[in-house]
Amino acid sequence: MNIITADSLSDLPEVASAIIDSLNGRNIVAFRGEMGAGKTTLINEICNALGVKDTVTSPTFALVNEYRDRDNNPIFHFDFYRINKIEEAFDLGYEEYFDSGHLCLIEWPEQIEQLLPANVMTVGIEIIDKDSRKFTID
């Protein structure tokens, strides 16, 4: 487990690098934190580090956004906050994304907990104050 404290947004590149370096062959990353903790902001920084040129936004209504890294590999960004039933994840075809081997970054994984694979990487985000966050990478 890796714990990093960020005192400002300028510390996020270090956090993003630590997450990327900790993947160790895993492709599914679950971001856990309360509303406003900075899940989308951190995912944006990870995508920047991987060379994504597109604007990274939370796919709150679409459920999934697709970006391309510097090598043109897809990165899938999920936001399951608004799903009401687990069947919605099945309707989305989550299995194809998760089994693709491509990076899947998931906001609100609590909504699909039973669908997450055993080797999922978890990134916890804890609000310390207005600008500071504690990140737990596991």
C-alpha positions as CSV (number, residue, x, y, z in Angstrom):
1,M,0.0,0.0,0.0
2,N,1.2,3.5,-0.9
3,I,0.0,6.6,0.9
4,I,0.6,10.0,-0.6
5,T,-0.5,13.4,0.7
6,A,-1.1,16.2,-1.8
7,D,-1.2,19.7,-0.4
8,S,-2.4,21.2,-3.7
9,L,-3.3,20.5,-7.3
10,S,0.4,20.9,-8.3
11,D,1.1,17.7,-6.4
12,L,-1.2,15.6,-8.6
13,P,1.3,14.7,-11.3
14,E,3.3,12.8,-8.5
15,V,0.1,11.0,-7.4
16,A,-0.8,10.1,-11.0
17,S,2.7,8.7,-11.6
18,A,2.5,6.6,-8.4
19,I,-0.8,5.1,-9.6
20,I,0.6,4.3,-13.1
21,D,3.7,2.8,-11.6
22,S,1.6,0.7,-9.2
23,L,-0.5,-0.9,-11.9
24,N,1.8,-3.9,-12.2
25,G,-0.2,-5.5,-15.0
26,R,-3.6,-4.5,-13.6
27,N,-6.0,-2.6,-15.9
28,I,-8.9,-1.8,-13.6
29,V,-8.6,1.1,-11.2
30,A,-11.5,1.9,-8.7
31,F,-11.4,5.4,-7.3
32,R,-13.1,5.7,-4.0
33,G,-13.9,9.0,-2.3
34,E,-16.8,11.2,-1.3
35,M,-18.5,13.7,-3.7
36,G,-16.0,16.5,-4.4
37,A,-12.9,14.5,-3.3
38,G,-11.3,15.0,-6.7
39,K,-11.8,11.6,-8.5
40,T,-12.3,13.2,-11.9
41,T,-9.5,15.7,-11.4
42,L,-7.1,12.8,-10.5
43,I,-8.3,10.8,-13.5
44,N,-7.6,13.8,-15.7
45,E,-4.1,14.0,-14.4
46,I,-3.5,10.2,-15.0
47,C,-4.8,10.7,-18.6
48,N,-2.5,13.7,-19.0
49,A,0.5,11.6,-17.9
50,L,-0.5,8.9,-20.4
51,G,-0.6,11.4,-23.2
52,V,-4.3,11.8,-23.7
53,K,-5.0,14.9,-25.8
54,D,-8.8,14.9,-25.4
55,T,-10.6,16.8,-22.7
56,V,-11.2,14.5,-19.8
57,T,-14.7,14.9,-18.2
58,S,-16.8,12.8,-15.9
59,P,-19.1,10.5,-17.9
60,T,-21.9,11.0,-15.4
61,F,-24.7,10.6,-18.0
62,A,-23.0,8.6,-20.7
63,L,-21.5,6.2,-18.0
64,V,-18.3,5.7,-20.1
65,N,-16.0,8.0,-22.0
66,E,-13.2,6.7,-24.2
67,Y,-9.9,8.5,-24.6
68,R,-6.7,7.5,-26.5
69,D,-3.2,7.6,-24.9
70,R,0.0,8.6,-26.7
71,D,0.2,5.2,-28.4
72,N,-3.4,5.3,-29.5
73,N,-4.5,2.7,-26.9
74,P,-8.0,3.2,-25.5
75,I,-8.5,4.3,-21.9
76,F,-12.1,3.8,-20.6
77,H,-13.4,6.2,-17.9
78,F,-16.5,5.1,-16.1
79,D,-18.8,6.9,-13.7
80,F,-21.4,4.6,-12.1
81,Y,-22.8,7.2,-9.7
82,R,-26.2,7.4,-11.5
83,I,-26.9,3.7,-12.1
84,N,-29.9,2.4,-10.1
85,K,-29.5,-1.3,-10.9
86,I,-26.6,-3.5,-11.5
87,E,-28.3,-4.6,-14.8
88,E,-27.4,-1.2,-16.2
89,A,-23.7,-2.1,-16.1
90,F,-24.5,-5.3,-18.0
91,D,-26.5,-3.3,-20.5
92,L,-23.4,-1.1,-21.0
93,G,-21.4,-4.2,-21.7
94,Y,-19.0,-3.6,-18.9
95,E,-17.4,-7.1,-19.4
96,E,-16.1,-6.2,-22.8
97,Y,-14.4,-3.1,-21.4
98,F,-13.0,-4.8,-18.3
99,D,-11.8,-7.9,-20.3
100,S,-10.2,-5.8,-23.0
101,G,-6.9,-5.5,-21.2
102,H,-7.1,-1.7,-21.6
103,L,-7.0,0.7,-18.7
104,C,-10.4,1.2,-17.1
105,L,-10.7,4.1,-14.6
106,I,-13.9,3.8,-12.5
107,E,-15.6,6.5,-10.4
108,W,-18.2,5.2,-7.9
109,P,-17.2,1.6,-8.0
110,E,-19.4,1.0,-5.0
111,Q,-22.4,0.9,-7.4
112,I,-20.9,-2.2,-9.1
113,E,-18.9,-3.8,-6.3
114,Q,-19.8,-7.4,-7.1
115,L,-18.7,-7.0,-10.7
116,L,-15.1,-5.8,-9.9
117,P,-12.4,-8.4,-10.4
118,A,-10.3,-9.6,-7.5
119,N,-7.2,-7.9,-8.8
120,V,-8.7,-4.4,-9.0
121,M,-6.5,-1.6,-8.0
122,T,-8.1,0.7,-5.4
123,V,-7.3,4.4,-5.0
124,G,-8.8,6.0,-2.0
125,I,-9.1,9.7,-1.8
126,E,-9.7,11.3,1.6
127,I,-10.4,15.1,1.9
128,I,-8.0,16.6,4.5
129,D,-9.0,20.2,3.9
130,K,-10.1,22.5,1.0
131,D,-6.8,21.9,-0.9
132,S,-5.3,18.8,0.6
133,R,-6.0,15.1,0.0
134,K,-4.7,11.8,1.2
135,F,-4.4,9.2,-1.5
136,T,-4.2,5.5,-0.6
137,I,-3.0,3.3,-3.5
138,D,-3.6,-0.4,-3.1
